[in-house]
Amino acid sequence: MSAELAEARAKRAARVTALTADAARVTALVERDGEALLAYFARRVQPREDAADLLSETFTVLWRRSRDLPEGDEAGRMWVYGIARNVLSTHRRGQGRRSALVEQLRAELDAAATSTLGGAASAPGPDAEYAAQLVRGLPTPDREIFMLLHWDGFTLSEIARLLDLPAGTVRSRYARARGVLKKQLEAASE
């Protein structure tokens, strides 16, 4: 049994030694090429603050794949930049997906904001867009109450419960918002 134990300890020591050697090589690469990699990312991404995140992701991949690090300084450098290119490529694909989703959401929100005013469907157009712009110009608490009532179909008492406000406060804020909008619409029609 002691021979098996000694053999298991020897294998474990060899793995630890190999991991330590890999870690030392990756550490040397990171110290040598870290600033250059940060500059590589900074020249390729907007906002530039993303460069630090990409560098961090690259270092994470380097540590995970430290056993794959090729021998030699030049081969190691090329390997590191290959990983950096893959990280950058993944980042760009993610940005493209996010941009597409943001545009889709923006279009849906614009359509929703201009399609229902006063609880009745209306055709999107300059009047609906102007009204939506006026509503967006209200102070936040008043705007939220107005939108919940007219665009989302809640009653004033439901809004009071939803916002955890006294019903009188909700009624007075709604009356104030309605008064502001009425004055703005009257001024625009003159």
N, C-alpha and C positions, 0 to 999 in steps of 0.2 A: 504494500500500500504506500509506503514512503517513496518508492520509485515512481509510482503514478503521480503522487503529490508533487514530487520534484519536477517531473516532466510538465505537469500543468503549470507550475510556477515558472518554469523556463519559457513556456509558450506565452504566458501572460507577460513576462518581462520583455520578451521579444516584441510583442504587440505594443507595449508601452514605449519601448525604445523606438520602434518604427513611427508611432504616433508623435513622439517627441521630436524625432528628426523631421517629419513632415511639418509639424507645427513650427519648427525653427526655420525651415525653408520658406513657408508661407509668411512668417513674420518678417523675414529678410526681404521678400518681395514687396510686402505691404510698406515697409519702411522705405525701400528704394523707389518704388513706383507710385506711392500714395498721392503725392502732390501732383505728379504728372497725370494721374487718372482723374483727379479732381478737376484739373484744367481741361482735360479731354471732355468731361461731362459738361463743364461750365460753358464751353464753346458750342455745345450742341443742344442745350435745353433752355426753355423759357418757362417759367421764371428760373433765373440762375440758382435760386435757393434749392431747386430740385436736384442740383448736382450733388449736394452732400448726401441726399437720400439714395441716389443711384450709387454713389461710392460705397455707402454702407451696405446696400444690397449686394454689390460686387464682392465686398469683403466677406459677407456671409456665405456666398456661393464658394468663394475660395476656400474658406475654412471647411465647408461641407465636403468639398471635393479635393481636399489636400492630398489625398493618396494618389490622385491622378496627375499631380504636378510633374511635368516632364523634367528630365535632367538637363542641366545647363542653363546659364543665365538668359541667353537669347531665346531659347525654346520656352523658358518659364515666362519671360516677358510677353512673348507672342500668345501664350496660353492665357495670361491674365487679360490682355487686350481683347482676345476672343470672347472671354466671359463678359468683359465690359460691353462689347458690342451687342451681345445677346441681351444683357440687362437693359441697355438703351433701346433696343428693338422692342422688347416687351413693354417698356415704359411708353414708347411712341404708340404702340397698338392700343394700350390702355387709354392714352390721351385721346386718340381718335374715337374710341368707343364712348368715352365720357363726353366728348364734344358733341357727338351725334345724339346721345341721350339728352344732353342739356338743350340742344336745339329742338328736339322732339318735344320735350317737356315745356319749353318756352312757347312753342306753337300751340300746344294743347291748353296751356294756361291762358294765353292770349285769346284763344277761341272761347274758352269757358268764361273769361271775364267780359267779353263783348257779346256773348250770345244770349245771356239772360240778364235783363235789367228790369227791375220792378216785378220779378216773378214771371214775366211773360217773355216768350222767345222773341227775339228781334233779329233782323238781318244785320250781320256785321257791316259796319259802314262808318262814315265819319261821325255821325251823331252818337252811335254806340261807343265808339272809341273815345270821343270827347267826354261822354258821361263816365266811362270807366276811368279816364284820366282824372276827372274831378273827384271821383270817389277815392282814388289812390292818393290824392292830395289832402284828404282829411287826416286829422290827428289819429294816430294808431288806435287808441281805444274806441273812438267814434267810428272809424272805418271798419273795425272788426264787427261791431254791432250792426252797422248798416249792411255789410256784406252777409253776415249770418242771417239777417232777416230777409233781405231781398234776393240774394243769390243762392243761399243754401236752404231757404224755406223754413227756418226756425221761427217760432213766435217769440215775442219779447220776454215772456215768462220763462220759456225754455232757454233763451240766451242768458237770462239772469242765473239760472241754475248751472248752465254750462260754464259760465265765466266766474261763478261763485261771487256774484255781486247782488246787492239789494235790487229788487225789481224797480224801485223808484230811480235808482242811479242809472239803470239801463234805459228806462224811459226818457230821462232827462238827457242823456248822451245821444240817444237816437233823435230826439227833438232838436238838439243843437246841430247834429250832423245834417238833418233834413233842412234846417233853416239855412245853414251855410251853403248847401247845394242849391237851394232855391234862389238865394241871392246871386250866386255865381251864374246860374242859368238865366236869370232875369237880366243880369248885366251883359251876358253874351248875346242875348236876343235884341238888345237895344241898338 
